[in-house]
Amino acid sequence: MPKIFHLSKAGARLLYKVRHHKGHGIHSPFVFNFITKVIEEKTQYHAYDDVRNYLSHFPDLSFRENKTHRLLLKIVNYFNIKKIVELGGGTGINTLYMTVTASDIECLSVELSPLKFSKAQMLYNEWNRNILQSNEPFPLINEKKDCIFVDLKNYKVSHNEMVTYLMSLIHKDSVIIIDGIRTNRKLQTLWKMLVQQDDTVVSLDLFHLGILFFDKKYYKRNYKLSF
């Protein structure tokens, strides 16, 4: 009988690395441009230094800049995003990267942990941006949002309710970013639910990070990319 090989986590990650690397094999101009001008883009923006310098005033806050921080900043900058909802704001570091590029960005940050909520509040106090906080899992929002970022390690709610809530916030040019889609099987299932929504058109699977787009002018497709 033929042998069945099971990939280790490292092997599965390597497989992702060779798929569509630097946009190779991508026929959608929208997705190709997003890969080459955002995901693979290496410019050292001054805004990175702005966040680092600000965070240096908070030595008690555990922080190490990573590629997810930088990608959040690049996405907001590339799409000229102005209205953000963050679900699972944690201690507020991701919020800084999403709001640093322009002073007119508005962000609602939802954090359910009282301790993390208070730490983020201290961080936002001197950060000259329009950031509102909420400790409600599904705050009432009366307008569509340009970007919704969900950090699944900080936002633990009913998955069915989450999907319904996210779909209620989007317009055709919105982008949803989900961090932690492979943390466990339940979160992998959540990601599949989001990909399969009728409103979802383009989905990008970056292994631990997922990105969704909703403009019907594109073909519905899921891409697996290296990150």
C-alpha positions as CSV (number, residue, x, y, z in Angstrom):
1,M,0.0,0.0,0.0
2,P,1.2,3.5,-0.7
3,K,2.7,5.4,2.3
4,I,0.8,8.4,3.7
5,F,3.1,11.2,4.7
6,H,2.0,13.7,7.3
7,L,3.6,17.1,7.2
8,S,5.0,18.5,10.5
9,K,4.1,22.1,11.4
10,A,7.5,23.2,10.1
11,G,6.9,21.3,6.8
12,A,3.5,22.8,6.4
13,R,4.9,26.3,6.9
14,L,7.6,25.6,4.3
15,L,5.0,24.6,1.8
16,Y,3.3,27.9,2.4
17,K,6.6,29.7,1.8
18,V,6.9,28.3,-1.7
19,R,3.3,29.0,-2.8
20,H,2.9,32.3,-4.7
21,H,6.2,33.7,-3.4
22,K,6.6,37.3,-4.4
23,G,3.3,37.0,-6.4
24,H,4.5,34.3,-8.7
25,G,1.5,32.5,-10.3
26,I,-1.0,35.1,-9.3
27,H,-3.2,36.3,-12.2
28,S,-5.3,38.8,-10.3
29,P,-3.8,42.3,-10.7
30,F,-5.4,43.3,-7.4
31,V,-3.9,40.4,-5.4
32,F,-0.5,40.7,-7.2
33,N,-0.3,44.4,-6.4
34,F,-1.2,43.7,-2.8
35,I,1.5,41.0,-2.5
36,T,4.2,43.1,-4.1
37,K,3.3,46.5,-2.8
38,V,2.2,45.6,0.7
39,I,3.1,42.1,1.9
40,E,6.5,41.9,0.3
41,E,7.2,45.7,0.5
42,K,10.3,46.4,2.6
43,T,10.4,50.2,3.0
44,Q,11.5,51.3,6.4
45,Y,8.8,53.8,7.1
46,H,9.5,56.7,9.6
47,A,6.2,55.7,11.2
48,Y,7.8,52.5,12.5
49,D,10.2,54.8,14.4
50,D,7.4,56.9,15.7
51,V,5.7,53.9,17.3
52,R,9.0,52.5,18.7
53,N,10.0,55.9,20.1
54,Y,6.6,56.3,21.7
55,L,6.7,52.8,23.2
56,S,10.1,53.4,24.7
57,H,8.4,55.7,27.3
58,F,6.5,52.6,28.6
59,P,9.3,50.3,29.8
60,D,6.9,48.1,31.8
61,L,5.1,47.1,28.6
62,S,6.4,44.0,26.9
63,F,7.0,44.8,23.3
64,R,9.0,43.5,20.3
65,E,8.1,44.7,16.9
66,N,7.1,41.9,14.5
67,K,6.0,41.5,10.9
68,T,2.3,41.6,11.8
69,H,2.7,45.1,13.3
70,R,4.4,46.2,10.1
71,L,1.8,44.6,7.9
72,L,-1.0,46.3,9.7
73,L,0.6,49.7,9.2
74,K,1.2,49.0,5.5
75,I,-2.4,47.9,4.9
76,V,-3.8,51.0,6.5
77,N,-1.4,53.2,4.5
78,Y,-1.9,51.4,1.2
79,F,-5.7,51.6,1.3
80,N,-5.9,55.0,2.9
81,I,-8.0,53.6,5.7
82,K,-9.8,56.1,8.0
83,K,-12.3,54.1,10.0
84,I,-11.1,51.1,12.0
85,V,-12.7,48.6,14.4
86,E,-10.2,46.5,16.4
87,L,-11.6,43.4,18.2
88,G,-9.2,42.2,20.8
89,G,-7.2,45.3,21.3
90,G,-5.0,43.8,24.0
91,T,-2.6,46.3,25.5
92,G,-2.9,48.6,22.6
93,I,0.2,48.0,20.6
94,N,-1.5,46.9,17.4
95,T,-3.7,50.0,17.7
96,L,-0.7,52.3,17.5
97,Y,0.6,50.7,14.3
98,M,-2.9,51.0,12.7
99,T,-3.3,54.7,13.6
100,V,0.2,56.1,13.2
101,T,0.1,56.9,9.5
102,A,-2.5,59.7,9.6
103,S,-4.0,62.0,12.3
104,D,-7.6,61.7,11.0
105,I,-7.8,57.9,11.5
106,E,-10.7,56.9,13.8
107,C,-10.4,53.6,15.7
108,L,-12.8,51.8,18.1
109,S,-10.8,49.3,20.1
110,V,-12.6,46.5,21.9
111,E,-10.9,44.7,24.7
112,L,-12.7,42.4,27.1
113,S,-9.9,41.9,29.7
114,P,-10.1,44.8,32.4
115,L,-6.3,44.6,32.9
116,K,-5.4,44.8,29.2
117,F,-8.1,47.5,28.8
118,S,-6.5,49.7,31.5
119,K,-3.0,49.2,30.0
120,A,-4.2,50.2,26.6
121,Q,-5.9,53.2,28.1
122,M,-2.6,54.5,29.5
123,L,-1.0,53.9,26.1
124,Y,-3.6,55.9,24.2
125,N,-3.7,58.9,26.6
126,E,-0.7,60.7,25.1
127,W,-1.1,59.2,21.6
128,N,-2.5,62.0,19.5
129,R,-5.2,59.9,17.7
130,N,-8.9,59.5,17.8
131,I,-9.2,56.1,19.6
132,L,-12.3,55.1,21.5
133,Q,-12.4,52.0,23.8
134,S,-15.2,49.6,24.6
135,N,-15.4,46.5,26.8
136,E,-18.5,45.2,25.2
137,P,-18.1,42.2,22.9
138,F,-20.3,43.5,20.2
139,P,-20.6,47.3,20.6
140,L,-23.4,49.0,18.6
141,I,-21.9,50.6,15.5
142,N,-24.1,52.6,13.1
143,E,-21.6,53.0,10.2
144,K,-19.6,50.7,8.0
145,K,-15.9,50.4,8.6
146,D,-12.9,50.5,6.2
147,C,-10.9,48.0,8.3
148,I,-11.7,45.4,11.0
149,F,-8.8,43.8,12.7
150,V,-9.5,40.7,15.0
151,D,-6.8,39.4,17.3
152,L,-8.3,36.0,18.2
153,K,-6.1,35.5,21.3
154,N,-7.7,38.5,22.9
155,Y,-11.2,38.2,21.5
156,K,-13.0,35.1,22.6
157,V,-16.7,35.2,21.8
158,S,-19.3,33.0,20.0
159,H,-18.0,32.3,16.5
160,N,-21.4,32.5,14.9
161,E,-22.1,35.8,16.6
162,M,-18.7,37.1,15.5
163,V,-19.2,36.2,11.9
164,T,-22.6,37.9,11.8
165,Y,-21.2,41.0,13.5
166,L,-18.2,41.3,11.2
167,M,-20.4,41.0,8.1
168,S,-22.6,43.8,9.4
169,L,-19.7,46.2,9.5
170,I,-18.3,45.9,6.0
171,H,-18.8,47.8,2.7
172,K,-17.4,46.7,-0.6
173,D,-14.0,48.2,-0.1
174,S,-13.6,47.0,3.5
175,V,-10.7,44.7,4.6
176,I,-10.9,42.3,7.5
177,I,-7.7,41.0,9.0
178,I,-7.8,38.0,11.4
179,D,-4.8,37.1,13.5
180,G,-4.5,33.6,14.9
181,I,-6.5,31.6,12.3
182,R,-4.4,28.4,13.0
183,T,-4.2,28.6,16.8
184,N,-6.4,25.5,17.1
185,R,-9.0,23.6,15.1
186,K,-11.9,25.7,16.2
187,L,-10.3,28.8,14.9
188,Q,-9.4,27.1,11.6
189,T,-13.1,26.3,11.3
190,L,-14.0,30.0,12.1
191,W,-11.6,31.1,9.3
192,K,-13.4,28.7,6.9
193,M,-16.7,30.1,7.9
194,L,-15.6,33.6,7.1
195,V,-14.1,32.5,3.7
196,Q,-17.4,30.8,2.8
197,Q,-19.6,33.8,3.5
198,D,-21.5,35.1,0.5
199,D,-20.0,38.6,0.9
200,T,-16.4,37.3,1.0
201,V,-14.8,37.6,-2.5
202,V,-11.0,37.4,-2.1
203,S,-9.4,35.6,0.9
204,L,-5.7,35.5,1.6
205,D,-4.4,32.8,3.9
206,L,-1.0,33.7,5.3
207,F,-0.9,30.7,7.6
208,H,-1.4,32.4,10.9
209,L,-3.0,35.5,9.5
210,G,-6.1,35.8,7.2
211,I,-7.2,38.7,5.1
212,L,-10.6,39.2,3.5
213,F,-11.9,41.5,0.7
214,F,-15.5,42.0,-0.5
215,D,-15.5,43.9,-3.8
216,K,-17.7,41.9,-6.2
217,K,-15.7,43.1,-9.3
218,Y,-13.1,40.5,-8.4
219,Y,-13.3,36.7,-8.9
220,K,-14.1,34.7,-5.7
221,R,-10.9,32.9,-4.7
222,N,-8.8,31.8,-1.7
223,Y,-5.1,32.3,-2.0
224,K,-2.4,30.7,0.2
225,L,0.6,33.0,0.5
226,S,3.9,33.1,2.2
227,F,4.4,35.6,5.0
